[in-house]
Amino acid sequence: MNHGNELLNVLTTEQVNERTTHIDQLSTEEIVRLINEEDRQVTETVCRLTPQIAKAADIIIRSFKQNGRLFYVGAGTSGRIGILDASECPPTYGTDPSMVQGIIAGGERAIQDAAEKAEDDAGMGARDMDACGVNERDTVVGIAASGRTPYVLGAMKRAMERGASVIGLCNNYGTPMAQYAHHMIEAVVGPEVILGSTRMKAGTAQKIILNTLTTTAMIRIGKVYNNLMVDLQPSNEKLIHRAKRIIKLATGAPDERVNETFRLAGGHVKTAIVMILADVDKETAERLLARADGFVREAVRLAKE
């Protein structure tokens, strides 16, 4: 038996799922039901990881408060999931595209076309961290279902050497990833429905966790008021309507005032909300938000002092 097979034999993600060994004999509806039954394990596992995920979120929040960045690093499915989460932050929370970045083994072409050989290159992972200028203010999250992908481990090792905070996210216990991480999240969701197809339960767990990390961090740095995304970028007609609706929900103001204040605020949702709630002009609202580090609730409180 070669070394590669020995590794596969010990990974939970590479074990045969005894509950689905007959899946090729089932009807379409039965297959769908069985997949859904397996997927239920994902949310249960993530729920048990709440303390670990919260600690990771606090590490990311610390980076953001230091004007640092968040990097997701992965190969294949894990890399694509990181890029997906990162790409949604600017339109949802008005972040600069550099603030949350997804890095995938093989570069941009690997987003759509598989680049399996790239994931075996630890040196490439290290070079990508150098190219990004990763530093002590940044957080790097290495993502690999196996917990042993060379590209990801190389990136994590180099990020640690450069002084960054490093988090590992994998779907197996006791992996080599742990030696290159300050903090680990081991989301072990059991064998896949189809042996080794980690785009399924493992990928779903990764996506839930990454969504949770960025959402929590954005809330904690003031980009949410109540449960409204008040830093969204109204860059098209749909988002302009959403922005005005958020202002209305946050303030209860009539449509005419919402529309006029949105215009006066230059399309900036937070500014418009503070203008209405604190009954101030644009310049005053902007000063209040600056003093409040971008937190709408605090800006309104300061206006009452």
C-alpha positions in Angstrom: 0.0 0.0 0.0 1.5 3.4 -1.0 1.7 6.4 1.3 -1.2 8.2 -0.5 -3.6 5.3 0.1 -2.6 5.2 3.8 -3.5 8.9 4.1 -6.9 8.4 2.5 -7.6 5.5 4.8 -7.4 7.6 7.9 -9.4 10.7 6.7 -13.0 10.8 7.8 -13.8 12.6 4.6 -12.5 9.6 2.6 -14.4 6.9 4.4 -17.3 4.9 2.9 -20.6 6.2 4.2 -22.5 3.0 5.2 -25.8 4.8 5.1 -25.5 5.5 1.3 -23.9 2.4 -0.1 -27.1 1.5 -1.8 -27.7 5.0 -3.3 -27.3 3.8 -6.9 -30.3 1.6 -6.5 -32.7 4.3 -5.3 -35.3 6.3 -7.1 -34.7 10.0 -7.8 -36.8 11.1 -4.8 -35.2 8.6 -2.5 -31.7 9.9 -3.5 -32.7 13.5 -2.8 -34.2 12.5 0.6 -31.1 10.6 1.5 -28.8 13.5 0.6 -31.0 15.9 2.6 -30.8 13.5 5.6 -27.0 13.6 5.4 -26.9 17.4 5.1 -28.8 17.7 8.4 -25.5 16.6 10.1 -23.8 19.7 8.8 -25.8 22.3 10.8 -25.6 20.2 13.9 -21.8 20.0 13.6 -21.5 23.7 13.0 -23.7 24.4 16.0 -21.4 22.4 18.3 -18.4 24.5 17.0 -19.9 27.8 18.2 -17.1 28.6 20.7 -14.4 27.9 18.1 -16.1 29.9 15.4 -16.7 32.8 17.8 -13.0 32.8 18.7 -12.0 32.9 15.0 -14.4 35.7 14.4 -12.8 37.7 17.3 -9.4 37.2 15.7 -10.8 38.6 12.4 -12.5 41.5 14.1 -9.1 42.4 15.7 -7.5 42.5 12.3 -10.2 44.7 10.9 -9.9 47.1 13.8 -6.2 47.4 13.0 -7.0 48.1 9.4 -5.9 44.6 8.6 -7.3 42.3 6.0 -8.9 38.8 5.9 -7.5 36.2 3.4 -9.2 32.9 2.6 -6.8 30.4 1.1 -7.9 27.2 -0.5 -7.7 24.8 -3.4 -10.5 23.5 -5.6 -13.9 23.7 -3.9 -12.4 25.2 -0.7 -10.8 27.9 -2.7 -14.0 28.7 -4.6 -16.0 28.9 -1.4 -13.5 31.4 0.0 -13.7 33.5 -3.1 -17.5 33.4 -3.0 -17.7 34.7 0.5 -15.1 37.3 -0.1 -16.7 38.6 -3.3 -20.0 39.2 -1.5 -18.6 41.5 1.2 -18.2 44.7 -1.0 -21.8 44.9 -2.2 -23.3 43.7 1.0 -21.2 45.7 3.5 -19.5 48.4 1.4 -16.1 47.1 2.1 -13.1 47.8 -0.1 -12.4 44.7 -2.2 -8.9 44.4 -0.6 -10.4 44.0 2.9 -11.6 40.4 2.4 -9.8 38.4 -0.3 -10.2 34.8 -1.6 -6.9 33.2 -2.8 -7.1 29.9 -4.8 -4.4 27.5 -5.8 -3.7 28.1 -9.5 -5.0 31.6 -9.6 -8.1 33.0 -11.3 -8.3 30.3 -14.0 -8.8 27.7 -11.2 -12.1 29.4 -10.2 -13.8 27.8 -13.2 -11.3 25.2 -14.4 -9.8 22.5 -12.1 -6.1 23.0 -11.4 -5.4 19.9 -9.3 -1.6 20.0 -9.7 -1.5 23.5 -8.2 -2.8 22.2 -4.8 0.3 20.1 -4.4 2.6 23.1 -4.6 3.4 24.4 -1.1 5.9 26.9 -2.5 3.2 28.5 -4.6 1.1 29.0 -1.4 4.0 30.7 0.3 4.7 32.9 -2.8 1.0 33.9 -3.0 1.2 35.2 0.6 4.3 37.1 -0.2 2.6 38.6 -3.3 -0.3 39.7 -1.2 2.0 41.4 1.3 0.5 39.6 4.2 1.5 41.2 7.5 1.0 41.2 11.3 -2.3 43.1 11.0 -3.9 40.5 8.7 -5.7 37.2 9.4 -5.3 34.2 7.0 -7.8 31.4 7.1 -6.5 28.2 5.5 -9.3 26.0 4.2 -8.9 22.3 3.2 -11.3 19.5 3.8 -8.4 17.1 4.3 -6.4 19.4 6.5 -3.3 18.5 4.6 -3.4 20.2 1.1 0.2 21.3 0.5 -0.7 24.7 -1.2 -2.8 25.7 1.8 -0.3 24.5 4.4 2.5 26.4 2.5 0.4 29.5 2.6 -0.4 29.2 6.3 3.2 28.5 7.2 4.4 31.6 5.3 1.6 33.7 6.7 2.6 32.8 10.2 6.2 33.6 9.4 5.1 37.0 8.2 3.4 37.7 11.5 -0.3 37.2 10.5 -2.9 35.6 12.7 -3.6 32.1 11.1 -6.8 30.1 11.4 -7.2 26.6 10.0 -10.6 25.2 8.8 -10.8 21.6 7.9 -13.1 18.6 8.0 -10.9 16.0 9.8 -9.4 15.7 13.2 -5.7 15.9 14.0 -4.4 17.1 10.7 -1.0 18.7 9.8 -2.9 22.0 9.4 -2.9 22.4 13.2 0.9 23.0 13.3 0.5 26.1 11.1 -2.5 27.6 12.8 -2.9 29.7 15.9 -6.5 28.5 16.1 -8.3 25.5 14.5 -11.9 24.8 13.4 -12.4 21.1 12.8 -15.8 20.7 11.2 -16.0 16.9 11.0 -19.3 16.1 9.3 -18.6 12.4 8.6 -18.2 10.5 5.3 -19.7 12.1 2.2 -22.8 10.8 0.4 -20.4 9.9 -2.5 -17.0 8.8 -1.2 -14.5 11.7 -1.3 -16.9 14.2 -2.8 -16.0 17.0 -0.3 -17.9 19.6 -2.3 -20.9 18.2 -0.5 -21.1 18.1 3.3 -17.6 19.3 3.9 -18.1 22.2 1.4 -21.5 23.1 2.9 -19.9 23.2 6.4 -17.1 25.5 5.1 -19.6 27.8 3.4 -21.8 28.1 6.6 -18.7 28.8 8.7 -17.2 31.4 6.4 -20.6 33.2 6.1 -20.8 33.2 9.9 -17.3 34.6 10.3 -17.7 37.5 7.9 -21.3 38.3 9.0 -20.3 38.3 12.7 -17.2 40.4 12.0 -19.2 43.0 9.9 -21.8 43.3 12.7 -19.1 43.8 15.3 -17.4 46.6 13.3 -20.5 48.6 12.8 -21.8 47.6 9.4 -25.2 46.5 10.7 -27.9 48.5 12.5 -30.6 46.4 14.0 -30.4 43.6 11.5 -30.1 45.9 8.5 -27.0 46.0 6.2 -26.6 49.8 6.4 -23.3 49.9 4.5 -24.5 48.3 1.3 -23.4 49.9 -2.0 -26.5 50.9 -4.0 -24.8 50.3 -7.3 -27.8 49.3 -9.4 -31.6 49.9 -9.4 -32.4 46.9 -7.2 -29.9 48.0 -4.6 -31.1 51.6 -4.7 -34.6 50.4 -3.9 -33.1 48.2 -1.1 -31.1 51.1 0.3 -34.2 53.3 0.5 -36.2 50.5 2.1 -33.5 50.0 4.7 -33.6 53.7 5.5 -37.3 53.5 5.9 -37.2 50.4 8.1 -34.5 52.0 10.3 -36.2 55.4 10.7 -39.9 54.9 10.0 -39.8 58.1 7.9 -42.3 58.7 5.1 -41.2 57.9 1.6 -40.8 61.5 0.6 -38.4 62.2 3.4 -36.5 58.9 2.7 -36.1 59.8 -1.0 -34.9 63.4 -0.3 -32.5 62.4 2.5 -31.1 59.6 0.4 -30.4 62.2 -2.3 -28.9 64.7 0.1 -26.7 62.0 1.7 -25.2 61.2 -1.7 -26.7 57.7 -1.6 -24.9 56.8 1.6 -27.4 54.8 3.7 -25.8 55.2 7.1 -25.5 59.0 6.7 -29.2 59.2 5.7 -30.3 57.2 8.7 -28.4 59.4 11.1 -29.6 62.5 9.4 -33.2 61.4 10.0 -32.8 59.8 13.5 -30.7 62.7 14.8 -32.4 65.4 12.7 -29.1 66.8 11.5 -27.6 67.7 8.1 -25.2 65.6 6.1 -22.0 67.1 7.4 -23.0 66.7 11.0 -24.2 63.1 10.4 -20.8 62.3 8.8 -18.9 63.8 11.8 -21.1 61.9 14.2 -20.5 58.6 12.3 -16.7 59.3 12.3 -16.7 59.8 16.1 -18.8 56.6 16.5 -16.4 54.5 14.4 -19.3 54.0 11.9 -21.8 52.6 14.4 -25.2 54.2 13.7 -26.6 53.6 17.1 -23.7 55.3 18.8 -23.8 58.2 16.3 -27.4 58.9 17.2 -26.6 58.7 20.9 -23.7 61.2 20.5 -26.1 63.6 18.7 -28.2 63.7 21.9 -25.4 64.7 24.2 
